[in-house]
Amino acid sequence: MKDYMRERILEIADYIIETKATVRQAAKVFGVSKSTVHKDMTERLLEINPEKAKLVKKVLEYNKSQRHIRGGRATKKKYLSLN
């Protein structure tokens, strides 16, 4: 694995742990695709730092469990703004 990838992966992991950010939010901040962030956090981070990988996994699982609520709020906001 290249050094710039390793550095990016650790930076994104720290960001997600500190801010409880979603994959989309992290991708936007770091200027990479959400699929890159997802692969980095679920596969590559495990090889680099298993302890951080566990922490990131908890955040990602929490975000996944809440996504239907966020989606409902976004839809409600959208339709309220149309009136």
C-alpha positions in Angstrom: 0.0 0.0 0.0 1.3 3.4 -0.9 2.2 6.0 1.7 -0.4 8.6 0.6 -3.1 5.9 0.8 -2.1 4.9 4.3 -2.0 8.6 5.4 -5.5 9.3 3.8 -7.0 6.2 5.4 -5.8 7.2 8.9 -6.9 10.8 8.5 -10.4 9.7 7.4 -10.6 7.2 10.2 -9.7 9.9 12.8 -12.3 12.3 11.2 -15.1 9.7 11.3 -14.3 8.7 14.9 -14.1 12.4 16.1 -17.1 13.7 14.3 -19.3 10.6 13.9 -19.5 11.5 10.2 -21.2 9.4 7.6 -19.3 7.9 4.7 -20.8 10.6 2.4 -19.8 13.4 4.7 -16.2 12.1 5.0 -16.0 11.6 1.2 -17.0 15.2 0.7 -14.5 16.6 3.2 -11.6 14.6 1.8 -12.5 14.9 -1.9 -12.8 11.2 -2.7 -15.7 9.0 -3.6 -17.9 7.4 -1.0 -17.0 4.0 -2.4 -13.3 4.8 -1.7 -14.1 5.9 1.8 -16.2 2.7 2.4 -13.4 0.4 1.1 -10.8 2.3 3.0 -12.7 2.0 6.3 -14.0 -1.6 6.0 -11.0 -3.3 4.4 -7.8 -1.3 4.2 -8.0 0.2 7.7 -8.2 -3.3 9.2 -4.8 -4.1 7.8 -3.2 -0.9 9.1 -4.8 -0.4 12.5 -7.3 -3.0 13.8 -8.1 -0.9 16.9 -9.2 2.1 14.9 -11.1 -0.2 12.5 -13.2 -1.4 15.4 -14.0 2.2 16.4 -14.9 3.2 12.9 -17.0 0.1 12.4 -19.1 1.2 15.5 -19.7 4.6 14.0 -20.6 3.2 10.6 -23.0 0.7 12.1 -24.7 3.4 14.1 -25.0 5.7 11.0 -26.5 2.8 9.1 -29.0 2.1 11.8 -30.1 5.8 11.7 -30.2 6.3 7.9 -33.9 5.7 7.5 -34.6 8.4 10.1 -32.3 10.9 8.3 -34.0 10.0 5.0 -37.4 10.7 6.4 -36.3 14.0 7.9 -34.8 15.0 4.5 -38.0 14.1 2.7 -40.1 16.0 5.2 -37.9 19.1 4.9 -38.1 18.9 1.1 -41.9 18.9 1.0 -42.2 21.6 3.7 -40.0 23.9 1.6 -42.3 23.5 -1.4 -45.2 25.1 0.4 
